[in-house]
């Protein structure tokens, strides 16, 4: 590993078939010396753990909150890399996705690629995947300087807080030259499975929204309304 090797973080739950697709996709469009692929799985997800040993990738067990944020923070706290790409198992990486992000990371702590779907992403208001430099991590999560993501959300608004905090800090930039496509059912790019159902639960979404409203003043100095 060299000092610019990027750890591509891929939290996954109950989708072992996607793990194989993720590895094939990433190695098809990325040079071996540029990245390490890192899956973060739950200790009781036996199918994913069984698949992991067959893949050209690093596997970590989530040691923190059982959530996307907990998985990402486990990796950030464990790995020695200077750069992290926050991804997931439902992204499609397009050719030349990484070099434009690395170029911009010289001056920005967080760089978000084009996702070919979400209008907030294209407007530079939200990143659903992102390149993060280690030097930015102490500022990334308000109140928790060793974490990248706030672990109080069940699922939703995790990326919203991360992006808005980086914008407030003057550390975020959108990179339209990098394409990491979010293959999400909200944009008719995949079917809804059991894992997606967890994030679509209305009660969880409303709880996360209230958490977001309560924390927003921490990085913006004002409430949403």
C-alpha positions as a printed Julia matrix, in Angstrom:
225×3 Matrix{Float64}:
   0.0     0.0     0.0
   1.31    3.45   -0.89
   0.33    6.7     0.83
  -2.36    7.44   -1.76
  -4.01    4.02   -1.82
  -7.76    4.51   -1.27
  -9.73    2.17    0.97
 -13.05    1.67   -0.82
 -15.46    1.0     2.03
 -18.42   -1.23    1.18
 -20.84   -1.9     4.05
 -23.06   -4.82    3.07
 -25.88   -6.79    4.63
 -27.52   -9.89    3.22
 -26.32   -9.4    -0.36
 -23.46  -11.86   -0.97
 -24.18  -11.91   -4.71
 -23.64   -8.15   -4.84
 -20.25   -8.47   -3.17
 -18.93  -10.51   -6.07
 -20.36   -8.01   -8.56
 -18.78   -5.12   -6.62
 -15.32   -6.66   -6.77
 -15.57   -7.5   -10.46
 -16.8    -3.97  -11.25
 -14.09   -2.2    -9.22
 -11.18   -4.26  -10.56
 -12.51   -3.78  -14.08
 -12.3     0.04  -13.86
  -9.56    0.65  -11.26
  -5.84   -0.1   -11.14
  -4.7    -2.54   -8.46
  -2.28   -0.07   -6.9
  -4.96    2.62   -6.53
  -7.38    0.95   -4.11
  -8.05   -1.66   -1.47
 -11.62   -2.99   -1.52
 -12.99   -3.3     2.01
 -16.26   -5.03    2.9
 -17.69   -4.38    6.36
 -20.17   -7.07    7.39
 -22.19   -7.97   10.47
 -20.9   -10.94   12.48
 -24.17  -12.87   12.06
 -24.35  -12.36    8.27
 -23.01  -15.83    7.53
 -23.72  -15.72    3.78
 -21.68  -12.53    3.33
 -18.84  -13.85    5.47
 -18.74  -17.05    3.42
 -18.63  -15.06    0.19
 -15.95  -12.71    1.51
 -13.25  -15.38    1.74
 -13.57  -16.04   -2.01
 -13.0   -12.41   -3.03
  -9.96  -10.25   -3.73
 -10.84   -7.85   -0.93
 -10.38   -7.07    2.76
 -13.2    -8.04    5.12
 -13.9    -6.39    8.48
 -16.57   -7.23   11.07
 -18.6    -4.24   12.2
 -17.52   -3.51   15.78
 -19.8    -0.53   16.37
 -23.51    0.31   15.98
 -25.35   -2.09   13.67
 -25.84    0.46   10.91
 -24.22    1.91    7.82
 -22.51    4.55    9.98
 -21.21    1.96   12.43
 -19.73   -0.08    9.59
 -17.99    2.92    8.02
 -16.63    4.09   11.37
 -15.31    0.62   12.13
 -13.25    0.76    8.95
 -12.02    4.32    9.45
 -10.91    3.51   13.0
  -9.24    0.22   11.98
  -7.47    0.87    8.69
  -4.2     2.84    8.23
  -5.15    4.46    4.9
  -4.91    8.19    4.24
  -7.91    8.15    1.9
 -11.31    6.51    2.21
 -14.12    6.17   -0.31
 -17.49    5.8     1.36
 -19.48    3.5    -0.86
 -21.97    0.66   -0.52
 -22.92   -2.52   -2.33
 -25.42   -0.74   -4.62
 -23.0     1.46   -6.57
 -21.7     1.01  -10.11
 -18.24    2.48  -10.63
 -17.64    3.91  -14.12
 -14.24    4.03  -15.87
 -11.84    6.72  -14.6
 -13.97    7.34  -11.51
 -11.04    7.79   -9.11
  -8.41   10.13  -10.67
 -10.66   13.24  -10.81
 -11.59   12.73   -7.16
  -7.96   12.4    -6.12
  -7.04   15.57   -7.98
  -9.66   17.59   -6.09
  -8.76   15.98   -2.75
  -5.57   18.01   -2.75
  -7.65   21.03   -1.71
 -10.87   19.54   -0.32
 -11.4    17.08    2.51
 -14.53   15.59    0.92
 -15.19   15.12   -2.8
 -18.47   13.77   -4.14
 -18.88   12.1    -7.56
 -21.8    12.28   -9.97
 -24.42    9.6    -9.26
 -26.58   10.0   -12.41
 -29.83   10.18  -10.47
 -30.29   12.31   -7.39
 -30.86   16.0    -8.27
 -29.45   17.11   -4.91
 -26.19   15.35   -5.78
 -26.0    17.09   -9.13
 -26.66   20.44   -7.43
 -23.71   19.91   -5.08
 -25.98   19.77   -2.02
 -25.58   16.08   -1.18
 -23.08   13.29   -1.66
 -24.25    9.68   -1.45
 -20.71    8.42   -2.02
 -17.54   10.36   -1.32
 -13.76   10.46   -1.18
 -12.53   11.54    2.26
  -8.96   12.39    3.22
  -7.81   11.35    6.69
  -6.75   14.86    7.6
 -10.42   15.94    7.36
 -11.88   13.23    9.63
 -11.49   15.17   12.92
 -13.85   17.83   11.53
 -16.26   15.52    9.71
 -18.56   14.4    12.53
 -19.52   17.14   14.97
 -18.9    16.0    18.53
 -17.18   12.75   17.55
 -13.73   13.58   16.09
 -12.67    9.94   15.61
 -15.75    9.07   13.56
 -16.59    9.89    9.98
 -20.37    9.43   10.38
 -22.75   10.14   13.24
 -24.03    6.84   14.61
 -27.3     8.16   16.05
 -29.23    7.74   12.8
 -30.96    4.44   12.07
 -30.13    4.93    8.37
 -31.5     8.09    6.75
 -29.83   11.54    6.86
 -26.4    10.03    7.55
 -24.98   11.34    4.27
 -26.96   14.57    4.57
 -25.25   15.5     7.83
 -21.83   14.53    6.49
 -22.25   16.64    3.35
 -23.77   19.68    5.04
 -21.0    19.7     7.63
 -18.34   19.55    4.93
 -20.04   22.38    2.99
 -20.17   24.48    6.16
 -16.46   23.78    6.75
 -15.6    24.78    3.18
 -14.29   21.26    2.58
 -16.8    19.87    0.06
 -16.73   19.94   -3.72
 -18.83   18.12   -6.32
 -16.92   16.32   -9.09
 -19.04   15.76  -12.23
 -16.09   14.14  -14.01
 -16.26   11.14  -11.69
 -19.26    8.83  -12.05
 -20.25    6.4    -9.32
 -23.81    5.45  -10.18
 -26.23    4.75   -7.36
 -28.24    1.74   -8.49
 -31.1     2.47   -6.12
 -34.81    1.54   -6.45
 -35.78    5.18   -5.89
 -34.45    5.81   -9.4
 -35.8     2.54  -10.86
 -32.32    1.05  -11.09
 -32.93   -2.02   -8.94
 -35.63   -4.02   -7.2
 -36.57   -3.47   -3.56
 -35.11   -6.24   -1.4
 -35.17   -6.94    2.35
 -32.19   -4.66    2.99
 -33.83   -1.73    1.19
 -37.03   -2.29    3.15
 -35.12   -1.54    6.34
 -34.28    1.97    5.1
 -37.77    2.62    3.7
 -39.53    2.08    7.03
 -41.56    5.25    7.72
 -41.15    5.19   11.51
 -37.38    4.91   11.2
 -37.31    7.68    8.6
 -39.3    10.04   10.82
 -37.07    9.28   13.8
 -33.99   10.02   11.71
 -35.5    13.28   10.49
 -36.08   14.45   14.05
 -32.5    13.49   14.92
 -31.29   15.48   11.93
 -33.28   18.57   12.98
 -31.92   18.35   16.51
 -28.3    18.16   15.3
 -28.4    20.63   12.41
 -27.58   23.67   14.6
 -24.3    21.98   15.57
 -22.82   22.54   12.13
 -24.96   25.34   10.71
 -25.63   27.52   13.73
 -29.33   27.59   12.91
 -32.34   25.3    12.7
 -33.81   24.0     9.46
 -36.78   26.39    9.6
